[in-house]
Amino acid sequence: MSPPKELAVCVFCGARDGASPVYGALAEEVGRRIARRGWTVVYGGGDVGLMGSLAGGALEAGGKVIGIIPRALLRQEQGKHEVTRLEVVESMAVRKERMIAISDAFVALPGGLGTLDELFEVLTLRQIGLHRKPVGILDHEGYFASLLAAIDTMADQGFVAREHIDHLIVMEAIEPLFDALAAASAS
């Protein structure tokens, strides 16, 4: 049996802490678990909110972390300079392009509009056939329940083909989600 594939997992998450300390702890644990699997974290490069917690958790566990941050946000999001590699790019669009290009899989954690923008970009690119990389959502305590219901409504009303959302991997716990991403990456 061959060893598990090392993945570069792009994590989309909030640049804020959210209303509960549960979110920061979740992001930190996701970072730790990615590192323990020998995978690399790819993320938005910030040192604030869930982004900072994610990167900190991975680094504390000895993992590799690649941050990609637009120059305009470098001060605002206090780019995390302790990461394995911090790439400073010219725009949000280039940030997304770069994260997508170097990642093998994607995971959305709780976040705001930027997180949704990133998630829907990778879903749309997969829909039109520009990548076949797995996309997952960690639906911790039902955070994404309303969004998932809206996506189902889009499919029910004929605006999204069911086949384009059926591949979306939605789990409530970290390890089952990572196991599913690994399996989908191997196929």
N, C-alpha and C positions, 0 to 999 in steps of 0.2 A: 504494500500500500504506500502511495506517495505521501510525503508530508503535506500538511495543509498549505494552501496558497497564501502567501503574504499579500494582504490587501492594503491599498491606500483608500481609506474611508473618509469621504467628505461629509462633515457634520454641519448642518445648517441649524443655527440656534440664535437666541436673543442676545443683543448687546446690552440688555438690561437684566436685572436680577429677577424681575417678576414680583408678584405680590406675596409669595411664600418662599421661605428658605429651602423648601423641598426641591425647587427647580435647580438651584445652584448645586445642591448635593447630588441630584440626578446627573447633571452635566459632568461634574467631577468624576462620578462613578463610571459614566460612559467613557470618559477619557482613560481612566485606569484600566477598564476592561479591554478597550482597544489595544492598549499598550501590552497588556498581559498575553494577548493573542499573538503578539509580534507584528501587529499591523501598524500602519502609519495613520495619524490623524491629519487630515487636510481641513482647514477651516479659514474663517475670515480674517485672522491675524490680530484681532483685538485682545486687549487685556482687561476688558470690562464685561460685566454681566455674565451670562452663561458661557460666552466665548472664553473669557478668562478662566472660569472654573473648569471648563472642558480641557483646555490646554494645560492648566496647572495639574489636573488629575493625571493626564497622560505623562507629563514630564516627571512628576513625583514617582510614577511607576516605572521610570526608565525608558519610556517610549519615544518614538520619533514624532515630531510635530512640524508640519509645514503650514505657515500662516501666509495668507495672501491678502494684502490690504491696499486700498487706493490711497495715493499720496494725500488727498484731501481729508481722509479720515485718520491719518497717522496720529495726529495730535488728539483729536476728539475721542478716538477709540484706544488711545494709548497703546500703540502697537507693542505686542509682547515680544521683546527682543531676546528673551531667553530661549526661544524655540530653536529647533534644529535648523530651520531655514525660514527667514522672513523675506518674502518677496513684496516689494513696493511697486504697484502698478499705477497706471494713469487714470483709470476710471472704474466705476462699479461694473460696467459691462466687461471690461478686460478681467476684472477679478473673477467674475462668474465663468468666463471662458477658460481661464487658467485653472480654476478649481475643477471644472468639468473635465478638462483635458488630462490632468494628472491623477484623477481618481478612478478607482475600480468599482466603487459602490457609493451610495448616498443615503444619509439618514437625516431626518428632520426631528429635532427636539422642540420643545416649546419655544416660541419666539413671536415676533411681531410681523410687520409688513415685509421687512427684508427677508425673513425666513420663508415666508410664503412666496415671495418673488423667486427666490432661489429654488424652492421645491417645485413650483409650477414650471420654471424654465427647464429643469431636467426631465420633468414629466412630458412636457411638450416636445422636447428634442427626441425623447424616446418614442413618442407617438408618431412623429414624422420619420422615424427610422435613422436618425443621426447618431444614435448609440443604442446598445442593448444592455447597458449596465443596470444592476438591480437598484431599486429605489425603495427605501423603507421609511416608515414613520413609527417612532416610539410614542405610542398613545398613552402616556403615563396619566393615570387617574382620569381618563376621558378627555384630556386637553383638546384633542383633535376631533372629538365626536361630531360636533356641529359642522366642521369642515368636511368630514367624510360623508355626512348626510347630504350636504350640498353637492358634492361630487356625484353621489348616487342619483340625486335629482337631475343633474345634468345628463347623466346616462339615460335615466328613465324618460326624459323629455327629448331624447334623440340628438343632443348636442355633443355628446362624447360617446364613441363606440365602447361598449362594455369591455371589449378585448384590450382597450388601452388603459383601463384602470384595474382590470383583474390581476395584472402582474404586480401592482403596488403591494408591498409587504407591510402589513400593519400588525404590530404586536404591542402588548402592554408591558412586557419584561425585556430586559437587555439581552440576556443570553439566547433566548429563542429567536430574537430578531437577528442577532449576529450569526447564529447557526443557519438561519434561512438565507441571509446575505451570502454567506460562504458557499452554501449549496447552489444558489442561483449564479454566483460568479464562476463556479466550476463547470456549469453546463453550457 
